Amino acid sequence: MKFFLIGFGQAGGKVVDLFVEYDKRTGQNSIARSLAINTAKSDLMGLKNIPMEDRLLVGQSIVKGHGVGADNETGAKIATDEIYTIQSAIDKRGTHQVDGFLIVAGLGGGTGSGGAPVLARRLKTLYNEPVYGLGFLPAREEGGLYSLNAARSFMTLVKEVDNLFLFDNDLWKKEGETLEDAYNHMNDEIVRRFGVLISAGERTKRGDVGQLVVDASEIINTLKGGGISVIGYASEEVQSHSRGFLAKLFRRRKATINTLDATTRIMSLVRRAVMGRLTVQCDIRTAEKALVLMAGAPDELNKKGMDKAKVFVEDLIDGTEVRGGDYPIPGSKHVAVVVLLSGISDIPRIKELQRIAIEAQDNIEGLVAKSGKKYDELMDTDDSLKPLF
């Protein structure tokens, strides 16, 4: 599936930058176009893989290239004011090979948090292709303001996109890790998961295509209906086989055993993917649809394993639409499984985020009122003094 990737804000730009590097390194050719949008010039200059001509600085008349300082209302205003500039940049790069748009943004900041919903609404008005969002929830230690931003951005963005993927930074941060180090490895994790998913159906450098092809329409249909999606992932290393004549002859005699081994491995990976750490923890039983994708060495992928995996996932979720397929990677030393769960309706982290956001909003409003009262008391002289003018 070929995406037009748009990184909005600092977090979004960094992740799209990694997507571009991953796509080039693996030869998956799943990124049709890419664009990084930001109000901070330094963030755009720090990108390594997105070409300079695909970096767009907005809001210069308001913030002078210094960012919006976690003010997502200003971020939304800038995106609204410059939506035609952004639209022109997208049109200039062309959309004729695009199967869908993916807007990537951190929901707790200012530029992406405010701008992503504005852009999503505009794209859905202009294009027939689906518009998806990938939003990052802030870690708890980032404070109430970022939770408030994320809660407001989330409730806006989920209504404007055709489907919203969530990634919970707090879930993936390791104990004792700095936020910078945490973001680096979390970005790698999301690119690894999404990289396998969006490469489905695309040819590799060698022109290989899966036997059980998952094309763009199957991904689109899995995400159709809106709502929230999460991704599960698991992988393991496989032993390389000898290429000698006797080894090949032996493998023919052991074909049934090899098939059983591959089937068992696939089922094990699927269980780990859905029962392990998802991009955001949720009740997977509430999923309406699912897609199972296995990737790796062609000899390690088989239809029997996929059929069993789909039945297993279908038994877990409320819905009955479970699609599946493979993505062969000749020479790979790993087998990976990605499980996309769509239409999730029970996400405890969202309820917690909303609670923290409401508390933060009440605290901010109370502080403003209290501060105003104290200032009035400070300046009150019972009209004994008069200002100069």
C-alpha positions as CSV (number, residue, x, y, z in Angstrom):
1,M,0.0,0.0,0.0
2,K,1.5,3.3,-1.0
3,F,1.1,6.2,1.4
4,F,1.6,9.9,1.3
5,L,3.2,10.4,4.7
6,I,2.9,13.8,6.4
7,G,4.8,14.5,9.6
8,F,3.1,17.4,11.4
9,G,5.2,18.9,14.3
10,Q,8.4,17.7,15.9
11,A,7.3,14.1,16.8
12,G,5.5,13.6,13.5
13,G,8.5,14.8,11.5
14,K,11.0,12.6,13.3
15,V,8.8,9.5,12.8
16,V,8.2,10.2,9.1
17,D,12.0,10.8,8.7
18,L,12.6,7.3,10.1
19,F,9.9,5.9,7.8
20,V,11.7,7.3,4.8
21,E,15.0,5.8,5.9
22,Y,13.3,2.4,6.6
23,D,11.6,2.4,3.2
24,K,14.9,3.2,1.4
25,R,16.9,0.6,3.3
26,T,14.5,-2.2,2.9
27,G,13.4,-1.4,-0.7
28,Q,9.8,-1.7,0.2
29,N,8.6,1.2,-2.0
30,S,5.6,1.8,0.2
31,I,6.0,5.6,0.6
32,A,4.8,7.4,-2.5
33,R,5.4,10.9,-1.1
34,S,6.5,12.4,2.2
35,L,6.2,15.9,3.7
36,A,7.3,17.4,7.0
37,I,5.4,20.4,8.3
38,N,6.5,22.4,11.3
39,T,6.5,25.9,12.9
40,A,10.0,25.4,14.3
41,K,12.8,25.8,11.8
42,S,15.3,24.0,14.0
43,D,13.1,20.8,14.1
44,L,13.0,20.7,10.3
45,M,16.7,21.3,9.9
46,G,17.3,18.3,12.3
47,L,15.7,15.8,9.9
48,K,18.1,13.5,8.1
49,N,16.3,11.6,5.4
50,I,13.4,13.8,4.2
51,P,14.8,16.0,1.3
52,M,15.0,19.7,2.1
53,E,12.4,20.5,-0.6
54,D,9.9,18.3,1.3
55,R,10.2,20.3,4.5
56,L,7.6,23.0,5.0
57,L,7.9,25.8,7.5
58,V,4.6,27.5,8.5
59,G,3.5,30.2,10.8
60,Q,6.5,32.5,10.3
61,S,4.4,35.6,10.6
62,I,3.2,34.6,14.0
63,V,6.0,32.6,15.7
64,K,9.0,33.6,13.6
65,G,10.1,30.0,13.1
66,H,10.5,29.3,16.8
67,G,7.5,26.9,17.3
68,V,4.3,27.4,19.2
69,G,5.5,26.4,22.7
70,A,3.0,23.5,23.3
71,D,0.1,25.8,22.5
72,N,-2.1,23.7,20.3
73,E,-4.8,26.3,19.8
74,T,-2.1,28.5,18.1
75,G,-1.0,25.4,16.2
76,A,-4.6,24.9,14.9
77,K,-4.8,28.6,14.0
78,I,-1.6,28.5,12.0
79,A,-2.7,25.4,10.2
80,T,-6.1,27.0,9.4
81,D,-4.5,30.2,8.2
82,E,-1.9,28.4,6.0
83,I,-4.0,25.5,4.8
84,Y,-3.8,26.6,1.2
85,T,0.0,26.8,1.4
86,I,0.0,23.2,2.8
87,Q,-2.5,22.1,0.2
88,S,-0.4,23.5,-2.6
89,A,2.7,21.7,-1.3
90,I,0.8,18.4,-1.3
91,D,-0.6,19.0,-4.8
92,K,2.8,19.9,-6.1
93,R,4.2,16.5,-5.1
94,G,1.3,14.7,-6.8
95,T,-1.2,12.1,-5.5
96,H,-1.7,9.9,-8.5
97,Q,0.1,6.9,-7.0
98,V,-1.2,7.3,-3.5
99,D,-3.5,4.7,-1.9
100,G,-4.0,6.8,1.3
101,F,-2.7,9.6,3.4
102,L,-1.1,9.1,6.9
103,I,-0.8,12.1,9.1
104,V,1.7,11.5,11.9
105,A,1.7,13.8,15.0
106,G,2.5,13.9,18.7
107,L,-0.9,14.7,20.4
108,G,0.6,16.3,23.4
109,G,2.6,19.1,21.8
110,G,1.5,22.2,20.0
111,T,2.1,22.3,16.2
112,G,1.1,18.7,15.3
113,S,-1.5,18.4,18.1
114,G,-3.3,21.5,16.8
115,G,-2.5,21.2,13.1
116,A,-3.2,17.5,12.4
117,P,-7.0,17.7,12.8
118,V,-7.2,20.8,10.6
119,L,-5.2,19.1,7.8
120,A,-7.1,15.9,8.1
121,R,-10.4,17.7,7.5
122,R,-9.0,19.5,4.5
123,L,-7.6,16.3,2.9
124,K,-10.9,14.5,3.3
125,T,-12.7,17.4,1.6
126,L,-10.3,17.3,-1.4
127,Y,-9.4,13.7,-2.0
128,N,-11.2,10.4,-2.4
129,E,-8.3,8.5,-0.9
130,P,-8.7,7.6,2.9
131,V,-7.0,9.8,5.4
132,Y,-5.5,8.1,8.5
133,G,-3.9,9.5,11.6
134,L,-1.0,8.1,13.7
135,G,-1.1,9.9,17.1
136,F,1.3,9.6,20.0
137,L,0.0,9.9,23.5
138,P,2.4,11.7,25.9
139,A,4.1,10.0,28.9
140,R,2.5,10.8,32.3
141,E,5.7,12.5,33.5
142,E,5.4,15.1,30.7
143,G,2.8,16.9,32.9
144,G,-0.8,17.9,32.9
145,L,-0.5,20.4,30.0
146,Y,0.6,17.8,27.6
147,S,-2.2,15.4,28.7
148,L,-4.7,18.2,28.3
149,N,-3.4,18.9,24.8
150,A,-3.5,15.2,23.9
151,A,-7.0,14.7,25.2
152,R,-8.4,17.7,23.2
153,S,-6.4,16.8,20.1
154,F,-7.5,13.2,20.3
155,M,-11.2,13.9,20.5
156,T,-10.9,16.2,17.5
157,L,-8.6,14.2,15.3
158,V,-10.5,10.9,15.7
159,K,-13.6,12.6,14.2
160,E,-11.6,14.0,11.2
161,V,-9.7,10.9,10.0
162,D,-11.0,7.7,8.5
163,N,-9.1,5.8,11.2
164,L,-6.7,6.7,14.0
165,F,-3.8,4.6,15.1
166,L,-2.7,5.2,18.7
167,F,0.8,4.8,20.2
168,D,1.1,5.3,24.0
169,N,4.6,6.7,24.8
170,D,4.0,6.0,28.5
171,L,3.5,2.2,27.9
172,W,6.8,2.0,25.9
173,K,9.1,4.1,28.1
174,K,11.6,2.0,30.0
175,E,12.4,2.4,33.7
176,G,15.1,5.0,34.3
177,E,15.3,6.0,30.7
178,T,15.5,9.7,29.7
179,L,12.7,11.0,27.5
180,E,15.1,11.6,24.6
181,D,16.4,8.0,24.7
182,A,12.8,6.7,25.2
183,Y,11.5,8.6,22.1
184,N,14.4,7.2,20.0
185,H,13.6,3.6,20.7
186,M,9.8,4.1,20.6
187,N,10.1,5.7,17.2
188,D,12.0,2.7,16.0
189,E,9.3,0.4,17.4
190,I,6.5,2.1,15.6
191,V,8.4,2.3,12.3
192,R,9.1,-1.5,12.6
193,R,5.5,-2.3,13.1
194,F,4.1,0.1,10.5
195,G,6.8,-0.7,8.1
196,V,5.7,-4.3,7.8
197,L,2.1,-3.4,7.6
198,I,2.2,-0.7,4.9
199,S,4.6,-2.8,2.8
200,A,1.9,-5.4,2.3
201,G,1.3,-6.1,-1.4
202,E,4.3,-4.1,-2.6
203,R,7.2,-5.6,-4.5
204,T,10.6,-5.8,-2.9
205,K,13.8,-4.9,-4.7
206,R,13.9,-8.4,-6.1
207,G,10.3,-8.2,-7.2
208,D,8.9,-10.8,-4.7
209,V,5.2,-10.8,-4.0
210,G,3.4,-12.9,-1.3
211,Q,1.3,-15.9,-2.2
212,L,-1.4,-14.7,0.2
213,V,-1.3,-11.1,-1.0
214,V,-2.7,-8.4,1.3
215,D,-3.3,-5.5,-1.1
216,A,-4.3,-1.9,-0.4
217,S,-8.1,-2.6,-0.6
218,E,-7.9,-5.2,2.2
219,I,-6.1,-2.8,4.5
220,I,-8.6,0.0,3.6
221,N,-11.5,-2.3,4.3
222,T,-10.1,-3.4,7.6
223,L,-9.8,0.3,8.6
224,K,-13.2,1.3,7.1
225,G,-15.8,2.5,9.5
226,G,-13.5,4.8,11.5
227,G,-12.6,4.7,15.1
228,I,-9.3,3.6,16.8
229,S,-6.8,1.0,15.8
230,V,-3.9,-0.7,17.6
231,I,-1.1,-2.9,16.3
232,G,0.4,-6.0,17.9
233,Y,3.8,-7.3,16.8
234,A,6.1,-10.3,17.4
235,S,9.1,-11.7,15.7
236,E,11.8,-14.3,16.2
237,E,15.0,-15.4,14.5
238,V,15.0,-18.5,12.4
239,Q,17.9,-20.8,11.5
240,S,19.2,-20.6,8.0
241,H,19.1,-23.9,6.1
242,S,22.0,-25.5,4.2
243,R,21.8,-25.3,0.5
244,G,23.5,-28.6,-0.3
245,F,21.9,-31.4,-2.4
246,L,21.7,-33.8,0.6
247,A,20.2,-31.1,2.7
248,K,17.6,-30.3,0.1
249,L,16.8,-34.0,-0.3
250,F,16.4,-34.4,3.4
251,R,14.1,-31.3,3.6
252,R,11.9,-32.9,1.0
253,R,11.5,-36.0,3.1
254,K,10.8,-33.8,6.1
255,A,8.4,-31.4,4.3
256,T,5.5,-32.3,6.6
257,I,7.6,-31.7,9.7
258,N,8.8,-28.4,8.4
259,T,5.2,-27.4,7.6
260,L,4.2,-28.2,11.1
261,D,7.1,-26.3,12.5
262,A,6.2,-23.2,10.4
263,T,2.6,-23.4,11.4
264,T,3.5,-23.7,15.1
265,R,5.8,-20.8,14.8
266,I,3.2,-18.6,13.2
267,M,0.6,-19.4,15.8
268,S,3.0,-18.7,18.6
269,L,3.9,-15.3,17.1
270,V,0.3,-14.4,16.6
271,R,-0.5,-15.2,20.2
272,R,2.5,-13.1,21.4
273,A,1.4,-10.3,19.1
274,V,-2.1,-10.0,20.4
275,M,-1.5,-10.9,24.0
276,G,1.7,-8.9,24.4
277,R,2.4,-5.2,24.4
278,L,0.2,-3.4,21.9
279,T,0.8,0.1,20.6
280,V,-1.7,1.0,23.3
281,Q,-3.2,-1.4,25.9
282,C,-6.9,-2.1,25.3
283,D,-9.5,-4.8,25.5
284,I,-8.9,-6.5,22.2
285,R,-12.3,-8.3,22.4
286,T,-13.9,-5.0,21.5
287,A,-12.2,-5.0,18.0
288,E,-14.6,-5.0,15.1
289,K,-12.1,-6.1,12.4
290,A,-8.6,-7.5,12.2
291,L,-5.8,-8.1,9.8
292,V,-3.0,-10.6,10.3
293,L,0.2,-10.2,8.3
294,M,3.2,-12.5,8.4
295,A,6.5,-11.5,7.0
296,G,9.9,-13.1,6.6
297,A,11.8,-15.9,4.8
298,P,9.4,-17.5,2.2
299,D,10.1,-21.0,3.5
300,E,8.8,-20.1,6.9
301,L,5.4,-18.8,5.7
302,N,2.6,-21.1,4.9
303,K,-1.2,-20.9,4.3
304,K,-2.1,-23.5,7.0
305,G,-0.5,-21.3,9.6
306,M,-2.3,-18.2,8.3
307,D,-5.7,-20.0,8.2
308,K,-5.2,-21.1,11.9
309,A,-4.1,-17.6,12.9
310,K,-7.2,-16.0,11.4
311,V,-9.5,-18.4,13.2
312,F,-7.6,-17.7,16.4
313,V,-8.0,-13.9,16.1
314,E,-11.6,-14.2,15.0
315,D,-12.4,-16.1,18.2
316,L,-10.8,-13.4,20.3
317,I,-12.7,-10.3,18.9
318,D,-16.3,-9.3,18.7
319,G,-16.2,-8.8,14.9
320,T,-16.0,-11.5,12.3
321,E,-14.0,-9.7,9.6
322,V,-10.4,-11.1,9.8
323,R,-8.2,-10.8,6.8
324,G,-4.7,-12.1,6.4
325,G,-1.7,-12.6,4.1
326,D,2.0,-12.7,3.8
327,Y,5.0,-10.6,2.8
328,P,8.0,-12.8,1.7
329,I,11.5,-11.3,2.4
330,P,14.1,-13.6,0.7
331,G,17.2,-13.9,2.8
332,S,15.6,-12.7,5.9
333,K,16.7,-14.3,9.2
334,H,13.5,-13.5,11.0
335,V,9.8,-14.2,10.9
336,A,7.5,-11.4,12.1
337,V,3.7,-11.2,12.6
338,V,1.7,-7.9,12.7
339,V,-1.9,-8.0,13.9
340,L,-4.0,-4.9,13.1
341,L,-7.0,-4.5,15.4
342,S,-9.5,-2.0,14.2
343,G,-12.6,-0.4,15.8
344,I,-11.4,-0.7,19.4
345,S,-13.8,0.8,21.9
346,D,-12.3,0.0,25.3
347,I,-9.0,1.8,26.0
348,P,-8.4,2.5,29.7
349,R,-5.4,4.8,28.9
350,I,-7.8,7.2,27.1
351,K,-10.1,7.4,30.1
352,E,-7.1,8.1,32.3
353,L,-5.8,10.7,29.9
354,Q,-9.2,12.5,29.9
355,R,-9.3,12.4,33.7
356,I,-5.8,14.0,34.0
357,A,-6.8,16.5,31.3
358,I,-9.9,17.6,33.2
359,E,-7.9,18.0,36.4
360,A,-5.2,20.0,34.6
361,Q,-7.9,22.2,32.9
362,D,-9.5,22.9,36.3
363,N,-6.2,23.7,37.9
364,I,-5.2,26.1,35.1
365,E,-8.6,27.9,35.3
366,G,-8.3,28.1,39.1
367,L,-4.8,29.3,39.0
368,V,-5.7,32.0,36.4
369,A,-8.6,33.2,38.6
370,K,-6.4,33.2,41.7
371,S,-3.5,34.9,40.0
372,G,-5.8,37.6,38.7
373,K,-7.2,38.2,42.2
374,K,-3.8,38.4,43.8
375,Y,-2.6,40.8,41.1
376,D,-5.6,43.1,41.8
377,E,-4.8,43.0,45.5
378,L,-1.2,43.8,44.8
379,M,-2.0,46.9,42.7
380,D,-4.9,48.2,44.9
381,T,-4.0,51.5,46.6
382,D,-7.5,52.6,47.5
383,D,-7.1,55.2,44.8
384,S,-4.3,56.9,46.8
385,L,-2.0,56.7,43.8
386,K,-2.8,57.5,40.1
387,P,-0.9,55.9,37.1
388,L,0.9,58.3,34.7
389,F,-1.5,57.6,32.0
